[in-house]
């Protein structure tokens, strides 16, 4: 008999066959539990490592904000610098070229052709004022403003001269709306319909 056979026989005599098989069955579940414990410990250490990394990143970001007010690393792209404002002083141009005679004539012609804004004579309210809201572009509020300026009838609107239209445009802040909406043509058509 060899030493290994002798050893196994001595183990069999020390422990009964039924108990030896039960010990073998207990060895495998214990190994499984140990393996599961090792896996659990590995996952737990990964989670703790991620949490500690997040906390370290947050601490570094707050440190940057407090100390450097958000200084960026060399690897990060630099933010564009805002445009600087320059103080500009209005001064008459000394090297301004003198206008040619034809340019002077054109400027004078424009000044003569441009209507001079003149306020029309106030007119008393007639007994039956026209409904100025019938003119396209005139609503209830604008009708009241026109009445306050002395415009009550279609005939008054139809009789507006370029100077009075210029005054009314500037007074109402229309910048040419009277001409664009053709108040004069509409008023002439409405006054002929009455």
C-alpha positions in Angstrom: 0.0 0.0 0.0 1.3 3.4 -0.9 1.3 6.4 1.3 -1.6 8.1 -0.5 -3.8 5.0 -0.2 -2.8 4.7 3.4 -3.7 8.3 4.0 -7.2 8.1 2.4 -7.9 4.9 4.4 -7.0 6.7 7.6 -9.3 9.6 6.7 -12.1 7.1 6.1 -11.6 5.5 9.4 -11.6 8.9 11.2 -14.7 10.2 9.4 -17.6 8.1 8.3 -18.5 8.0 4.6 -21.8 9.8 5.0 -20.2 12.7 6.9 -17.4 13.0 4.3 -19.9 13.4 1.5 -21.9 16.0 3.4 -18.7 18.0 4.0 -18.0 18.0 0.3 -21.5 19.4 -0.3 -20.9 22.2 2.2 -17.6 23.1 0.6 -19.2 24.2 -2.7 -21.9 26.6 -1.3 -19.3 28.2 0.9 -17.1 28.8 -2.1 -20.1 30.3 -3.9 -20.8 32.6 -1.0 -17.2 33.6 -0.9 -17.2 34.4 -4.6 -20.4 36.4 -4.3 -18.9 38.3 -1.3 -15.8 39.1 -3.4 -18.0 40.3 -6.3 -20.1 42.4 -4.0 -17.0 43.9 -2.5 -15.7 44.7 -5.9 -18.9 46.5 -7.0 -19.1 48.4 -3.7 -15.5 49.6 -4.1 -16.2 50.7 -7.7 -19.3 52.7 -6.5 -17.3 54.3 -3.6 -14.5 55.2 -6.1 -17.0 56.9 -8.5 -18.5 58.8 -5.6 -15.1 59.9 -4.3 -14.1 61.0 -7.9 -17.3 63.0 -8.2 -16.7 64.7 -4.9 -13.1 65.5 -5.8 -14.2 67.0 -9.2 -16.8 69.1 -7.4 -14.2 70.3 -4.9 -11.8 71.2 -7.6 -14.4 73.1 -9.6 -15.5 75.1 -6.5 -11.8 75.8 -5.7 -11.3 77.2 -9.2 -14.4 79.3 -9.0 -13.4 80.8 -5.6 -9.7 81.3 -6.3 -9.4 82.0 -10.0 -13.0 83.0 -10.7 -13.3 80.3 -13.4 -9.8 80.4 -14.9 -9.6 77.9 -17.7 -6.9 75.4 -18.3 -4.6 75.7 -21.3 -6.3 72.7 -22.9 -9.7 74.4 -22.8 -10.6 76.9 -25.6 -10.3 80.6 -24.5 -13.5 82.6 -24.4 -13.7 85.5 -26.8 -12.9 88.8 -25.3 -15.7 91.4 -25.4 -15.3 94.2 -27.8 -14.0 97.4 -26.2 -16.0 100.5 -26.5 -14.3 103.6 -27.8 -15.2 107.2 -27.0 -16.1 109.1 -30.1 -16.1 112.9 -30.0 -18.2 114.7 -32.6 -16.1 117.3 -34.3 -16.7 119.1 -37.6 -14.6 117.6 -40.3 -11.9 120.0 -41.3 -10.9 118.1 -44.4 -14.4 117.8 -45.8 -14.4 118.3 -49.6 -16.3 121.3 -50.7 -19.5 120.5 -52.7 -19.5 121.2 -56.4 -21.8 123.8 -57.8 -24.2 121.1 -59.2 -24.4 119.5 -55.7 -25.3 122.9 -54.2 -28.0 123.4 -56.8 -29.4 119.9 -56.2 -29.5 120.6 -52.4 -31.3 123.9 -53.0 -33.8 122.3 -55.3 -34.5 119.6 -52.7 -35.0 122.2 -50.0 -37.5 124.1 -52.2 -39.3 121.0 -53.3 -39.7 119.6 -49.8 -43.0 120.8 -48.3 -42.7 123.0 -45.2 -44.8 121.6 -42.4 -47.5 124.1 -41.5 -50.3 123.7 -39.1 -53.8 124.0 -40.6 -56.3 126.5 -39.3 -58.5 125.0 -36.5 -62.0 124.3 -37.7 -65.0 124.3 -35.3 -66.9 121.0 -35.0 -69.7 120.8 -37.5 -73.2 119.6 -36.5 -72.7 116.3 -38.3 -69.1 115.3 -38.5 -68.1 112.5 -40.9 -67.1 109.1 -39.7 -63.4 109.3 -40.4 -63.0 105.6 -39.5 -64.2 104.9 -43.0 -60.8 105.9 -44.3 -58.5 102.9 -44.3 -55.9 103.1 -41.6 -58.0 105.4 -39.3 -59.4 103.7 -36.2 -61.4 105.0 -33.3 -58.4 106.4 -31.4 -56.9 108.0 -34.4 -60.3 109.5 -35.3 -60.4 111.2 -31.8 -56.9 112.5 -32.3 -57.8 113.9 -35.7 -60.9 115.5 -34.2 -58.8 117.0 -31.5 -56.6 118.5 -34.2 -59.6 120.0 -36.0 -60.3 117.4 -38.7 -64.0 116.5 -38.8 -65.0 115.9 -42.4 -63.9 114.0 -45.5 -63.7 117.3 -47.3 -61.1 118.6 -44.8 -58.9 115.5 -45.4 -59.4 115.7 -49.2 -58.3 119.4 -49.2 -55.0 118.7 -47.4 -52.0 120.4 -49.1 -48.5 118.8 -49.1 -47.5 121.3 -46.4 -50.4 120.3 -44.2 -49.8 116.6 -44.9 -46.2 117.1 -43.8 -47.3 118.8 -40.6 -49.9 116.1 -39.8 -47.4 113.3 -40.6 -44.9 114.8 -38.1 -47.6 115.5 -35.6 -48.9 111.9 -35.6 -45.4 110.4 -36.2 -46.6 108.5 -39.3 -43.6 109.1 -41.6 -45.5 109.2 -44.8 -48.4 106.9 -43.9 -51.0 109.4 -45.0 -49.6 109.2 -48.6 -49.1 105.5 -48.5 -52.7 104.8 -47.3 -53.9 107.4 -49.8 -56.1 109.3 -47.3 -56.7 112.1 -49.8 -58.0 109.8 -52.5 -60.2 107.9 -50.0 -61.5 111.1 -48.5 -62.4 112.5 -52.0 -64.2 109.3 -52.9 -66.1 109.3 -49.5 -67.0 113.0 -49.7 -68.4 112.4 -53.2 -70.5 109.4 -51.9 -72.2 111.6 -49.3 
